[in-house]
Amino acid sequence: MSFLPTTEQIRNVFNDEIAAVGGNVTDCYDDGRRLYLRSTVPLSAEVRPADSVQGGVALRATADDILVHPYTFRQVCRNGAIIAHAIETRELQRVPDTDPDENVEEKLVELRDAVRECASEQAFSAAAAEMRSAVDAPADFVLNIMSMFSRVSKDMVDQLLDILERFESQHDRSAFGLMNAVTSAARDARNPETRWRLEELGGA
């Protein structure tokens, strides 16, 4: 069964809006049913000296819905984080093509608005400010990792153990360091859904 808007329609809207703000689509997975998109836009800021992040937008479409979030890309290590708790985050519904939605065009307009909001300077500034705060906040690793275990499926337990090893191997014991351990695991994940979930955890 196919769903509306189609992944092609969603992808075209996303590409158009990102291009309109001078950005680039950096990652795309589209199997005709599921769609994962990430982009960067020309907004950047230092989180700490010589450590900059760039703004962007991430999109995930499944059979039921479309999620659009602000996205940050750490340039020094090429890690990405999805800011799912941002006020600019939007969720839109998809419908089966056997039950055509009379308002598909309206949904695409809503999608354009959502991408623009997530690509805004306001969305990026808020995310960058949170990251700067995380640099100075010590990571209570045990509490954080237990929280992560409660929020993921069993098939992600191995990833969380990998995150523990990555965190322990670095010198940064801040909340920002924990975030980067999570997003580095996401960067190396091959499964698009696992990568998305880990990038959400990193952003959280």
FENSULQUI-V917017 format. One record per residue. RES is the residue in one small letter. D_CENTER is the distance of its C-alpha to the mean C-alpha in Angstrom with 2 decimals. Layout:
# FENSULQUI-V917017
res;d_center
RES;D_CENTER
RES;D_CENTER
This chain:
# FENSULQUI-V917017
res;d_center
m;26.62
s;24.47
f;22.44
l;22.31
p;20.74
t;20.64
t;17.71
e;19.75
q;20.11
i;16.43
r;15.75
n;18.70
v;17.66
f;14.21
n;16.14
d;18.81
e;16.89
i;14.95
a;18.39
a;20.06
v;18.36
g;19.08
g;15.68
n;14.96
v;12.94
t;12.18
d;11.22
c;12.52
y;13.59
d;16.00
d;18.78
g;20.12
r;18.94
r;15.27
l;12.85
y;9.48
l;8.83
r;7.21
s;9.49
t;11.06
v;13.63
p;16.81
l;15.96
s;16.32
a;17.79
e;19.30
v;18.06
r;21.32
p;23.97
a;22.96
d;19.33
s;17.19
v;13.57
q;12.65
g;10.79
g;8.75
v;7.05
a;4.69
l;7.17
r;8.57
a;12.34
t;14.78
a;18.46
d;18.21
d;15.39
i;12.70
l;9.57
v;8.26
h;6.04
p;6.61
y;4.87
t;7.49
f;9.40
r;12.37
q;15.22
v;17.73
c;16.10
r;13.37
n;10.65
g;6.97
a;5.15
i;2.54
i;5.88
a;6.89
h;10.43
a;10.75
i;13.82
e;12.51
t;10.26
r;12.32
e;13.44
l;16.05
q;18.46
r;19.71
v;23.34
p;25.46
d;27.33
t;30.49
d;30.06
p;29.14
d;27.52
e;29.73
n;26.88
v;24.52
e;25.05
e;24.29
k;20.98
l;20.16
v;21.24
e;18.99
l;16.04
r;17.22
d;17.44
a;13.95
v;12.50
r;15.10
e;14.37
c;10.69
a;12.15
s;14.94
e;16.45
q;16.55
a;12.83
f;12.51
s;15.71
a;14.74
a;11.70
a;14.11
a;16.84
e;15.11
m;14.61
r;18.26
s;19.38
a;17.75
v;19.82
d;22.95
a;22.14
p;23.48
a;21.37
d;23.39
f;22.12
v;24.13
l;22.97
n;19.28
i;19.58
m;21.66
s;19.12
m;16.52
f;19.28
s;19.88
r;16.40
v;16.05
s;18.31
k;21.18
d;19.85
m;17.22
v;20.05
d;20.78
q;17.31
l;17.91
l;21.33
d;19.97
i;17.76
l;21.05
e;22.82
r;20.35
f;20.53
e;24.31
s;24.77
q;23.48
h;25.36
d;22.66
r;23.09
s;21.05
a;17.99
f;16.26
g;17.80
l;16.53
m;12.90
n;13.63
a;15.43
v;12.55
t;10.12
s;13.26
a;13.79
a;10.42
r;11.50
d;14.79
a;13.95
r;15.49
n;14.58
p;11.53
e;11.18
t;11.77
r;9.23
w;6.47
r;8.48
l;8.98
e;5.65
e;5.81
l;9.32
g;8.97
g;7.44
a;10.21
